[in-house]
Amino acid sequence: MLSIKNLKVTVEDNQILKGLNLEVKAGEIHAIMGPNGSGKSTLAHVLAGRPGYDVTDGEILYQGKNVFEMAPEDRAREGIFLAFQYPVEIPGVNNTSFLKKAVNEIRKYHGEEELDAVDFLQMVKAKMKLVGMDPAFLRRPVNEGFSGGEKKRNEILQMAVLEPTLGVLDETDSGLDIDALKTVAEGVNKLRTEKNAFIVVTHYQRLLDYIIPDFVHVLSDGKIVKSGGKELALELEEKGYDWIPQAAATESM
Amino acid sequence: MNANETKQHFLRQLDAWLANPEHRDTPIHRLRQAARERLDVSQFPTTKNEDWKYTNLKPFFENDFHFAPQLGTGFQLPDAKSYQIHADAWTMVFVNGHFQPAASRLDGLDESITLVPLDKADTSRPDSDLVRILDCMGRTEEDIFSDLATAFLHNGVYLHIPKNVKLDKPIHLVYLSTDSETPFFTAPRNIIALDQGAEAVVTEHFQGAEGAIYHSNPLTQILVAENANLTHNKLGLESEYAYHVGRMVVNQSQDSRFSTWSFTLGGRLVRNEIDVLLDGSGSEVHLNGLYIATGEQHMDNQTYIDHAVPHTTSTEHYRGVMNDHGHGVFTGRVLVRQDAQKTDAQQMNKNLLLSKTAQADTRPQLEIFADDVKASHGATVGQLDEDQIFYLRSRGIGEAAARHLLTQAFANEIVDSVPHEEMGNFVHSIVNQRLS
């Protein structure tokens, strides 16, 4: 589904990703872990097409297509979804009209009929139940005045509504208490199918107690330096990140 | 024409009109003549005048406006659908300055309430309330547009609501301008007086036919007595070639409340002046405004709030959206007098520029002479937030649609605060048109 080869990215003349490789297949959950500044969020943003990131080398193929030739909205329409670490507040746009617009733009792109208000509300309310959100949020402006946990929940709601093929969660666990963390994780687990895949970017292991990854990758200084199964996350939790570059060096010898 | 030639042009017409033998020596005619005398010395402002620094009247001078010409015999009333807002409202319609009884709806209005065209109001006695109100305005102003309005005082509306009467329907005052052979001007005068404890919703609605060239020079006087509550809208839908310099003077007594929403959504050059005197403790004023200037449009809002006594409150929230070569101006002058302790004054003006050639000038002017005061102001001029645009795009919404949605959201912060649903819906649809 996703194939990243030798990805090199600079931000304001600083090279952040220095030749990253990653293969993700349908049905898989990949966790990307790493210390602050290792390039985790850059990877997430580059996948979604955020402006300001210069790709100097490498390629990303998503379902066989070169994502660099796709506008951010087209990536979303093709099924890539980024759950933001810091979702922006959009005063004046309420959640309902925002979500309805998003759903219908994506449906239009696929040549499907747009949902009317009744069908849309019915669908959204079912999804809200899934992620444990109060329907009152629908009437509120997007993320405005939401607590950290509410914002993250809203990201998962959007993911549930848009049903992406590839979900990228950028530090969705940061700033969440354990209850919110569980709800968010449950939401992801319920959305999981054999046809979609998730990339879970996180600094801490605790989210992975609830979203069990098939693969764990350690990102350090712009490269994946170590990959393994879910037990790698526990090892990182125990030992921290300091041992990683050395471990990688030892292994490759 | 230059400024002086334009003034002479107005004066020639004024002198001819004032000399009309139909004008008898009434109190109103004396007010006109007094204003005429002041016009001998007053001049049209230039950008050297601090209050007009950002508004150049040059395009206004290029026109040759004629005073409210009679409607031709082939004249047909515009379709009510084009200006109707409320399913049920007391409505008065004027076309090119002339009252249209056939289009107006005043049936069922309680007899204690006065709502009449000014030329039907009783102005024969110099001590009548109406004459006193008209007069107090005429004496205090040193502004050429106000003097022109008084000198050409011809028609408008007198609304008087007696003590403790609360209107259950809105009042809709409609000033339509149609296309005419020669550019023309009108000077509607509206008097809105609420006695103690009275309540009303009043909309002043200015609308021009496509392509019509004219100048609207309205002057509105509002008196809100003790405990009275007036909700007011000014809806500016002038034509793309129209000029509009309108002034609203508000005088508030103890514990009164005045809230207004000013929507400037049309016109070539528009200036709205609001002048509020908070003259009784516990009185509060809330000024809200939205202006959308595109093409070559110029829109200027000048507000002045005078906190004259202790314990008064004012809030101001104005927003502007400018595209193409549009130019928006906001000046918010707030005076807190030395005695006006415990004043609460808040002001916010936000401007959104959608093109490199669009322009916004914003001037908060707070003059505070009391020491126990809560006052705040904020002014911003900016573009759409790129992070917000990306967020929307990352959800599958195209870039143009994302920009449109955010621009609407910016404007809707004002539109959504309109308390009357029918008015809110009407403005929503026009704002959407203007921004698409």
HADDOCK unambig.tbl for C-alpha pairs under 7 A between the chains (distance, minus, plus):
assign (segid A and resid 48 and name CA) (segid B and resid 394 and name CA) 6.50 0.50 0.50
assign (segid A and resid 50 and name CA) (segid B and resid 390 and name CA) 6.63 0.50 0.50
assign (segid A and resid 72 and name CA) (segid B and resid 393 and name CA) 5.80 0.50 0.50
assign (segid A and resid 72 and name CA) (segid B and resid 394 and name CA) 5.50 0.50 0.50
assign (segid A and resid 73 and name CA) (segid B and resid 393 and name CA) 4.57 0.50 0.50
assign (segid A and resid 73 and name CA) (segid B and resid 394 and name CA) 5.40 0.50 0.50
assign (segid A and resid 73 and name CA) (segid B and resid 395 and name CA) 6.50 0.50 0.50
assign (segid A and resid 73 and name CA) (segid B and resid 396 and name CA) 4.18 0.50 0.50
assign (segid A and resid 73 and name CA) (segid B and resid 397 and name CA) 5.72 0.50 0.50
assign (segid A and resid 73 and name CA) (segid B and resid 398 and name CA) 5.62 0.50 0.50
assign (segid A and resid 74 and name CA) (segid B and resid 396 and name CA) 6.42 0.50 0.50
assign (segid A and resid 76 and name CA) (segid B and resid 394 and name CA) 5.64 0.50 0.50
assign (segid A and resid 76 and name CA) (segid B and resid 395 and name CA) 5.66 0.50 0.50
assign (segid A and resid 76 and name CA) (segid B and resid 396 and name CA) 4.82 0.50 0.50
assign (segid A and resid 77 and name CA) (segid B and resid 396 and name CA) 5.20 0.50 0.50
assign (segid A and resid 88 and name CA) (segid B and resid 388 and name CA) 6.28 0.50 0.50
assign (segid A and resid 90 and name CA) (segid B and resid 388 and name CA) 6.75 0.50 0.50
assign (segid A and resid 91 and name CA) (segid B and resid 409 and name CA) 6.85 0.50 0.50
assign (segid A and resid 92 and name CA) (segid B and resid 409 and name CA) 4.24 0.50 0.50
assign (segid A and resid 92 and name CA) (segid B and resid 410 and name CA) 6.25 0.50 0.50
assign (segid A and resid 92 and name CA) (segid B and resid 412 and name CA) 6.16 0.50 0.50
assign (segid A and resid 92 and name CA) (segid B and resid 413 and name CA) 5.80 0.50 0.50
assign (segid A and resid 93 and name CA) (segid B and resid 409 and name CA) 5.46 0.50 0.50
assign (segid A and resid 102 and name CA) (segid B and resid 395 and name CA) 5.76 0.50 0.50
assign (segid A and resid 102 and name CA) (segid B and resid 396 and name CA) 5.52 0.50 0.50
assign (segid A and resid 102 and name CA) (segid B and resid 397 and name CA) 5.49 0.50 0.50
assign (segid A and resid 105 and name CA) (segid B and resid 396 and name CA) 6.27 0.50 0.50
assign (segid A and resid 105 and name CA) (segid B and resid 397 and name CA) 6.02 0.50 0.50
assign (segid A and resid 106 and name CA) (segid B and resid 396 and name CA) 5.86 0.50 0.50
